[in-house]
Amino acid sequence: VRFERMECEVLVIGSGPGGATTACMLAEQGMDVILLEEGSNHSVDSAPSYSLAEMNQKYRNGGLTPALGRTKVTYIEGRCVGGASEINAALYHRPLATTLKEWQLRFQIDDFDPAGMDRWFDEVEAEIGVAPQPNGVGPASELLKKGARKLGWKTTEIQRFWQYQKQKDGTVQGRRRSMSETMIPRAVAAGCRLLPDSRVVRLQMDGPTARSATAIRQPVGGEATRLDLRFQHVFVCGGAVQTPALLRRSGLKQNIGDSLRMHPMIRIAARFDDAFNDPSWGVPVEQVEEFKPRMTLGCSHSSLPHIALWLAGEVEGKLDRLEQWQNIAVFYVAVTGTGTGSVRNLPGFTDPLVRYPLTDEDLAMLGEGLDKLGHLVFEAGAREIYSPVDGLAPVTHPRGLAQYRTGLPTRGVNVTTIHLFSSVPMGQDPRRCAADSWGQLHGVKNVWVNDSALLPDTPGVNPQGTVLAIARRNASHFLERRGA
Ligand SMILES: Cc1cc2nc3c(=O)[nH]c(=O)nc-3n(C[C@H](O)[C@H](O)[C@H](O)COP(=O)(O)OP(=O)(O)OC[C@H]3O[C@@H](n4cnc5c(N)ncnc54)[C@H](O)[C@@H]3O)c2cc1C
């Protein structure tokens, strides 16, 4: 193993929305920044969206990792330059003002008034760019709208981090506004050094001060280099699972990795009479507003491999159904989980052990959501719904949905999550917060967190917008305080 020593003013660990924003803002103010990323540096169109090649390039563990508990919840993390912004559905939301107000009061977060936060969301929208789809919402979203309308529920089109441009031939081409397309090239242009394929193993602490970081740089098929990184300040932005794992490996444990929160999700596949499904529409953008922030109903990307994945394993005649995949779409329910999970390291293992006890309330909400979603898709014309519970036969009539309302079993339910938070919660309340109102770890001189781990609770909406806005606010505060 080769050895290399590097120095910088600020080390940023992880290049997802939190880390990329931090590195860009600090570099553009003239600071000497290194942005270190465990995953590789791929262009945004290096692999087709939702393909196996993309999963191998840009996902941690090639896709799903299990969180342990009575009911297993599988979670998905990005691992590449740009983090999950490179692979996600890119749906953009501002959180409700009531959610921010509640966080401000409950976690004692200074200067976190919802009206004051508008400035940071305005900046996110202006600097990264969000837009509605230019040619309508697509066939699967139209079905969601139809079913919701019949039930008297409101739906809206959710804007995405996407940019559309009219071509010479009159067609419109869209491009993802991920971190590798926005904040990271800006950071690099401002002098930030980007180091992909480099995983930080731990921070070396000297009392309350972090002195250096040890990392291993190993490009795919290349030689390993051990990096000794010296800095004045370090921002840990590895996401809600990896950030607490790294801090705990470094001996920093106070309120860290004890309060993981999430939005658990459950999906159904539904078959209709007509062949409407056209995956070239990409991610369906319509959501039911009626039950937010507690519960969101929507439609997922529905390519053939996805339908195969979400058809419950037990469905009889599954292959025959798959022949009709263009008559099928996948729909989801996401709820604001009420459980509190943990992140711990196990000796000898690279990946941390993640526990999340899906509560009875979570299961009841998911069951209630499935019942609602089932009614919606039947109203939209569905003939058959494939259950996310192992062993349950397809539902062919709304009457069959009652089995969900009376509660889901604790085992054999296919629950996933793509929204994780709160493992290093921010705020002045020392009993439950790990970092202060600006992301600096309590009791530590030069370690900040600036990613989804800081959100003190579930936002109840797609979170990337909130992660970006809070990261901007905190990076700006860091720069102001340094200038003072
Ligand atoms: C499949 C999927 C779909 C989603 N869809 C949406 C959506 O439509 N809208 C929305 O708002 N949100 C969505 N999200 C959630 C959103 O992407 C995340 O909330 C957001 O990316 C979190 O940003 P982050 O900066 O906290 O971390 P991440 O995006 O997770 O980035 C962290 C980065 O740090 C790196 N890292 C971790 N540990 C280390 C280490 N020790 N050393 C070096 N590097 C390290 C990781 O490799 C990773 O690249 C989705 C997420 C997924 C996975």
The ligand as a MOL file (V3000), in Angstrom:
LIG
                    3D

  0  0  0     0  0            999 V3000
M  V30 BEGIN CTAB
M  V30 COUNTS 53 58 0 0 0
M  V30 BEGIN ATOM
M  V30 1 C -33.2880 5.6440 -4.9530 0
M  V30 2 C -33.4800 6.9650 -4.2460 0
M  V30 3 C -34.5040 7.8110 -4.6730 0
M  V30 4 C -34.7110 9.0410 -4.0240 0
M  V30 5 N -35.6350 9.9240 -4.5350 0
M  V30 6 C -35.7050 11.1800 -4.0170 0
M  V30 7 C -36.5340 12.1750 -4.6090 0
M  V30 8 O -37.1860 11.9480 -5.6180 0
M  V30 9 N -36.5650 13.4110 -4.0280 0
M  V30 10 C -35.8690 13.7040 -2.9010 0
M  V30 11 O -35.9840 14.8160 -2.4090 0
M  V30 12 N -35.0620 12.7870 -2.3200 0
M  V30 13 C -34.9540 11.5420 -2.8630 0
M  V30 14 N -34.0990 10.6330 -2.3080 0
M  V30 15 C -33.3660 11.0010 -1.0920 0
M  V30 16 C -32.1940 11.9440 -1.3750 0
M  V30 17 O -31.4690 11.4800 -2.4900 0
M  V30 18 C -31.3240 12.0270 -0.1170 0
M  V30 19 O -32.1070 12.5420 0.9440 0
M  V30 20 C -30.0840 12.8970 -0.3070 0
M  V30 21 O -29.3030 12.4480 -1.3820 0
M  V30 22 C -29.2480 12.9100 0.9700 0
M  V30 23 O -28.1020 13.6970 0.7610 0
M  V30 24 P -26.8110 13.5260 1.6800 0
M  V30 25 O -25.8700 14.6000 1.2870 0
M  V30 26 O -27.2320 13.4400 3.0870 0
M  V30 27 O -26.1860 12.0900 1.3700 0
M  V30 28 P -25.9970 11.1300 0.1210 0
M  V30 29 O -26.7270 11.5940 -1.0820 0
M  V30 30 O -26.2870 9.7660 0.6460 0
M  V30 31 O -24.4400 11.2280 -0.2030 0
M  V30 32 C -23.4540 10.8260 0.6920 0
M  V30 33 C -22.1780 10.4890 -0.0690 0
M  V30 34 O -21.1250 10.3230 0.8850 0
M  V30 35 C -20.3090 9.2400 0.5060 0
M  V30 36 N -19.6670 8.6860 1.7130 0
M  V30 37 C -20.2770 8.0690 2.7440 0
M  V30 38 N -19.3710 7.7000 3.6710 0
M  V30 39 C -18.1680 8.0680 3.2090 0
M  V30 40 C -16.8360 7.9320 3.7140 0
M  V30 41 N -16.5740 7.3270 4.8850 0
M  V30 42 N -15.8180 8.4220 2.9640 0
M  V30 43 C -16.0570 9.0420 1.7710 0
M  V30 44 N -17.2970 9.1890 1.2590 0
M  V30 45 C -18.3440 8.7090 1.9580 0
M  V30 46 C -21.2810 8.2640 -0.1250 0
M  V30 47 O -20.5920 7.3660 -0.9870 0
M  V30 48 C -22.2610 9.1790 -0.8510 0
M  V30 49 O -21.8840 9.3820 -2.1930 0
M  V30 50 C -33.9010 9.3890 -2.9190 0
M  V30 51 C -32.8830 8.5310 -2.4860 0
M  V30 52 C -32.6610 7.3330 -3.1470 0
M  V30 53 C -31.5650 6.4310 -2.6670 0
M  V30 END ATOM
M  V30 BEGIN BOND
M  V30 1 1 1 2
M  V30 2 1 2 3
M  V30 3 2 2 52
M  V30 4 2 3 4
M  V30 5 1 4 5
M  V30 6 1 4 50
M  V30 7 2 5 6
M  V30 8 1 6 7
M  V30 9 1 6 13
M  V30 10 2 7 8
M  V30 11 1 7 9
M  V30 12 1 9 10
M  V30 13 2 10 11
M  V30 14 1 10 12
M  V30 15 2 12 13
M  V30 16 1 13 14
M  V30 17 1 14 15
M  V30 18 1 14 50
M  V30 19 1 15 16
M  V30 20 1 16 17
M  V30 21 1 16 18
M  V30 22 1 18 19
M  V30 23 1 18 20
M  V30 24 1 20 21
M  V30 25 1 20 22
M  V30 26 1 22 23
M  V30 27 1 23 24
M  V30 28 2 24 25
M  V30 29 1 24 26
M  V30 30 1 24 27
M  V30 31 1 27 28
M  V30 32 2 28 29
M  V30 33 1 28 30
M  V30 34 1 28 31
M  V30 35 1 31 32
M  V30 36 1 32 33
M  V30 37 1 33 34
M  V30 38 1 33 48
M  V30 39 1 34 35
M  V30 40 1 35 36
M  V30 41 1 35 46
M  V30 42 1 36 37
M  V30 43 1 36 45
M  V30 44 2 37 38
M  V30 45 1 38 39
M  V30 46 1 39 40
M  V30 47 2 39 45
M  V30 48 1 40 41
M  V30 49 2 40 42
M  V30 50 1 42 43
M  V30 51 2 43 44
M  V30 52 1 44 45
M  V30 53 1 46 47
M  V30 54 1 46 48
M  V30 55 1 48 49
M  V30 56 2 50 51
M  V30 57 1 51 52
M  V30 58 1 52 53
M  V30 END BOND
M  V30 END CTAB
M  END
